[in-house]
Amino acid sequence: MNTQVVSSLHKRLAREEDLCELLIGLLYPGKMLPKLATRVGLSFPGHRIDKIPRDELIDALADAVRTGSPEGQQVVQEMTAAAQAEREEIGKVRTADLWEWVRTAPDAQQGARRLVAALADKRESIARSAAQWCREQLARYKAGHSQTEPLAPVLDLLMDMASAPVAEAADAMERVVKQLRQSARSLEDAASRQARERDRLAAELGRGLERLGGDLSRLRSWTGEQQAQIRTALEALTTAVRRLEERLDRHQAAVEELIARVGGIAVALDRGRTEAARRELARLRAGPRRVGIFADVANLDISARQAHAARVQYRALRERGGWLGQVTLARAYVAVGPETQAQRSFHTALEHAGFEVRALAVKQLADGRFKANWDLGMATDMMRHAESLDVVVLASGDGDFLDLVHWLRQQGLQVHVAGVTGHTAQDLIAAADGWIPLEGDLLSPLPR
């Protein structure tokens, strides 16, 4: 805690004893006051602090502040700590707005904390203005609520004693004592009534705050439910729009492909390639084109890891191949070493994604290197199934497949290359009918 702030507040409260009593009474209602007295080390020999009248506790605490005792210093520290939040808030308050800020406090206790924050503020204009305003308010309060009236008869008797005979002094003194006792009882009764009224108002305020808290809790709950429903509806709408966009993309691709195939038939007829045109027309009449997907898993996974720190989503790749027609064949070519649980799980995931897994064991060469090359096996499979397919999706970035792409196209098949941008041979992309970049929903980040 800033000792300079505590010291400045202590000096002001020591000079303004009435203000100090008022702030202590407001900041520590009910049982908080005896607890404060206990914490700062205040003691009443032979009496329990919680049995001491409230007004006496306030007077004792204020007197400790005025005299600068260790207990008083602790009281000021407690008051400063109680107003910590308001001291942070007052930094944004200008001098002209100070009393509006104090006046609009939701309750008397927070209003007192705001006054403490103002009196302890480092800006002299704020602290001085707060002290002046408090003096004026206390003077106005005393002018309308005089507490010296019950003592007026006592003062008159004391004046009479100055001129009375010595023999009558004892009787006069007894009357003075009696009047003092009556005045003390009157003041105690008035203070007790005020304390009861304060406690009643504090209890009503507490009940009101509890009701308000319950209303706010119900409102927050209702608002949260509405927000959750709106989020759910938005998510469902977003999913529906995304699916619609995917369907539109597939339909557009199908239309474009149909136009391209009809155009290809027309070109074949113009060039006298009647037989090729007849085969393509027969395929067109046969319905959806038969699509085969051949995935070089090692090539794709290494490229995706290096370029994007990601892994390939093979289910999405198969669905993308479905945009080109009906997938009748999907094979994933993997290289395997000694079998592990992770390897078995990966192969199972490929099968669930709709791929037939073809595995090739890794071989160790004489120089210690390892080799497992599926190029020849993949090429043989594509050539073997060429007559039963209309479209081939070659999922690899390996430029060694360039001659195979030319051969497949010469057989009347369409070839689409799927690969990672920057890791796929450019002449392979240029030789194909279409390019499927592995990005977006075709990839997912690697786990950290």
Helices and strands as residue ranges (DSSP letters): H 3-15, H 17-27, H 32-39, G 49-51, H 54-67, H 70-82, H 84-89, G 90-92, G 95-97, H 98-103, H 108-119, H 124-144, G 149-151, H 152-161, G 166-168, H 169-270, H 274-285, E 290-296, H 297-308, E 310-312, H 314-322, E 326-336, H 341-352, E 356-361, E 363-364, E 370-371, H 375-384, G 386-388, E 391-395, G 399-401, H 402-410, E 414-419, H 426-431, E 434-437, G 440-442, E 443-445
